[in-house]
Every structure is written in C-alpha cells, then in structure tokens.
Amino acid sequence: RKKHSQRSDFVRTAEFAQQVQDIANDDPSNSMRIIALQLEVAESTIGLVVHEDLGYQSYVMRRGQFMSQKT
C-alpha cells in the first residue's frame, strides 16, 4: 500500500503549534477567534491545535453564586 503523503499546504506543523502556544501564553485573554485572525487561518484549525496538539482546554469564565456569611 502506498504511504500517505502530507498536503503541500498543511498548516498544523510543530512550528505552527509553538507559534499558537506563544501567542496564548503571552496574552491568555486572547480568544481562539482572535488568534485565528492574527495567523490568518480558520478558527477550526486553531481549535484543533489548542485541543489536540497543545492539550489545552478552552473555557469561558462564568459568574456563579456568591456565598456570604449571611446566607
């Protein structure tokens, strides 16, 4: 069976993953959408790099109940 070869326009390389990680570490408040716009790639590509290659989990800070001494 013939070995699979990568496409010539393959973006998800180790260097690209490192670039995404550097951007995320420099400013953790950047969204994946903003990173995708900066690097001019699809949001889904950034999502795959963040979740699969870097092992990060994205989340949104949500407001919860505030418990005080009175309650």
Buried (B, 14 or more C-beta within 10 A) or exposed (E): EEEEEEEEEEBBEEEBBEBBBEBBEEEEEEEBEBBBEEBEBEBEBBBBBBEEBBEBEEEEEEEEEEEEEEE
